[in-house]
Amino acid sequence: MISRLKGILDGTGDGQAVIDVNGVGYLVFCSGRTLSALGNVGSAVKVEVETHVREDHIHLYGFSSGSEKAAFRMLQTVQGVGAKHALSILSVLSPDELFTAIAAQDRTLLTRADGVGPKLATRIVNELKDKTVNVALGIAADAPAAARTAAVKAAGSDTLNDAVSALVNLGYGRAEAYGAVQAAQSALGSDAALDRLITGGLKELAG
C-alpha cells in the first residue's frame, strides 16, 4: 500500500494531480484545497496518500495534511458517503471547519459541497457528532476522563446552546457562533451567565 508520495508535480486536472516520483507518474485524486496547496507544475510536493484497492481499479487519494486524510476516512464511515463526496466536502471545508460544523450540527455548511444535499448532510452530522465533538472542543486525546466529560457536558449545556442561538439570530453562521461561544466559555468559565457568553462570543467574532 502507498501511504505517502514525494516527488515533482507533473500536472493537474479537475480533482486530480500527477506526481512524478523517480520517473513514474502517479495519478492522485485530491480535494480542491489540496490541489491549491500543491502549487505550480514543476514544484516539489509531498502528499499523504490513501490507497483504495477494488476489483476493477486501484485509486490513490492525496492530502496536504494528515488531518485531511483522517477526515476523509471518517466521512466515509457514514452510509452513502463515498470518496467523491468526501473530497467534495473537503474542497469547501478544512478539517477543523468540518469538525466544528458537525459538532455544532450546522448542516448548511455541509450542503455547500457539490453532491451533498440536506438529507446526506443530516446523516453526516448525526453519525459523526460524537466522533468530532472532542476535536472541535480542542480536547486532547490523552486528556483525563474528567476533563473530557466536563468539556462535553459544557458544550451541551442549555446556556451555551442559548448563546449560540442568540448569535445565529443576529445573522452569524451556526458553526462560527458555536466556536465563538465555546471560546468565550473557556475564557469565562463553565458557569458563565448567558449575557456574558453572548457578549464574549461577539467579542470573539469581532476579533
N, C-alpha and C positions, 0 to 999 in steps of 0.2 A: 504493500500500500504506500502511496505517496502522501506525505504529511506536510511537506514544505518544498517550495521551489525557489531557487535563487539563480537569476540569470539576467538576460537583456530583453527588454520589451521590444518584440519584433513587430507588433501591430495590434490594433484594437478594432472592435466592431460593435455591433449592437449587443450589449450584455456579455461580451467576451473579449479575451485578450490572448495573444500568442506570446509565450515566453520562451526565448531561445536559451537552452541550457547545454552548453558544450556542443552546439551544432544540432541539437534535437529541439524541434518546436513543439511545445506543449500547449494545446488549446484548453484554456481555463475559463469557465463561466464565472462572472463576477457581478456584484451589485454595482449600480451607478456610482455609489460612494467610493468603492474600492477602485473602480476604473479611473476616477478623477485623481485618486491618491497616487496612482502608478506613475503619473507624469507623462512625458513625451516619449515617442518611439525612439529607441536607442538608449534609454535610461537604464541604469542598473536597478533591478527590482527584486523584492523578496515577498512572497505571499505564503500565508498559511493555507493548507490545502485539505479539503475533504474529498475523499475518493468514493464514488458510488459505482459499484460493480453490478451490472444487470446481465441477463442472458444475451441481450442484443447490443449492449454498449458498455463502455467504461467512461464515465464523466468525471471531470475534475472541476471542483468549485474552489475559487481562490478568494482570500480575505486579507485585508490590510492589517488585521489585528486578531489576536486570539479571542477577544471578547465578541467580535463579529462572528467568528466561526462558532463559538458557543451559542450565540443567539440563533444562528442558522440551524444548528442541531435541535435546539429547544423548540423552535417554531414547528419543526416537522414532527414533533410528538403529538401535535394536535391533528385530529382526524380531518382530512380534507385539505391539509396544508402540505404541498409538495415543495420541491426545490425552487420551482419558478415563483410560487407565492412568497416563499421566504426571501428570495433575492429581491423581489419587488418591494417588500416591506422594508428591507434593509437599505434599499436605494433612497427611501424618503425619511427613514428614521435611523439615527445612530443607535447602537446597543443601549446606551444609557437612556436615550429618549424612548426607546421601545419598552424597557423595563419600567420606567416611570409611567408611561401611558397605560400599561397593563395594570400596574399596582393602583393607579388612580381610576381604573375602569373607564378610560377615555377611548371609546370605540371609534369616535370620529377621526382621531389621528390615524388609526389603522386603515380606515377606508380611503385615505389619501393614496394608498398603494394601488397600482393597477391590478385588477382582478380580485380585489378584496372588497366584498360587499358587507352590508350591515350584519347579515347572519353569520358570516365567517368571522368577522371582527368580534362579535359577541362570543362565539365559541372559543376564539383565541384568548380573550380576556378571562372567561370563566375557567378554562382549563389550565391557564398558566399563572393566574394571580398568586397562588400560594408559592409557586416556584420563583417568582420575581420580586415579591414584596421585600424580602430581605436585601436584595441587591439595590432596589430603589431607595430603601431606607438607609443604605450605607452601613448595614450590619456586617461586620467581618465574619468570615466563615468559621473562625476559631473563637468568636465571642462567647462569653459564658452564657449558659442557657437562660439565666435570669435576665441578662441584658437583652437577649433576643426576644424573650417573651414580653418584656416591658415595652420594647420598641414596637413590636407588632400590635400589642394591645393599645398603645397610644395612637398608632396610625388608624385604628378602627374606632376611636372614641367619637362620641357624638359631637363634642366641642370641635374637634379637628374637622369633622365632616361638615359641620355647620359653617365653619370658617371658610372651607373650600367652596361650599355652595354660595356663600356671600360674594366671594371674588368672581365666581363664574357669572353671577347675576350682574356684576359690574362689567362684564364683557371679556374677561380673561378665559383662556382655554382651560379645561379641567386639569390637564396634566401639569401645565405651568403653575396653576393655582395650588395644586396638591404639593408640588415641590417647594413652592414659596412658603406655604403654611407649615409644612414639615420642618423646613429650615428655621422658621420663626419659633416653632415649638421646641426645637433643640436648643435654641438660644435662651428662651424664656422659661423653660421647664414644662414638664408634663401637666402641671396643674394650672397653667396659664389660662386666664379668663378669655371668653370668646372675643371681646372687643380688642384685647391685647393681641390675640392671634391674628385678627383681621388687620389691625394696624401694622403688626410685624410683617405679615405677608405682603402688604402693599409696599412696605419699605424694601423688602427683598426684590420685589418685581421692579421697583423704581431704580434699584441699584444695579 
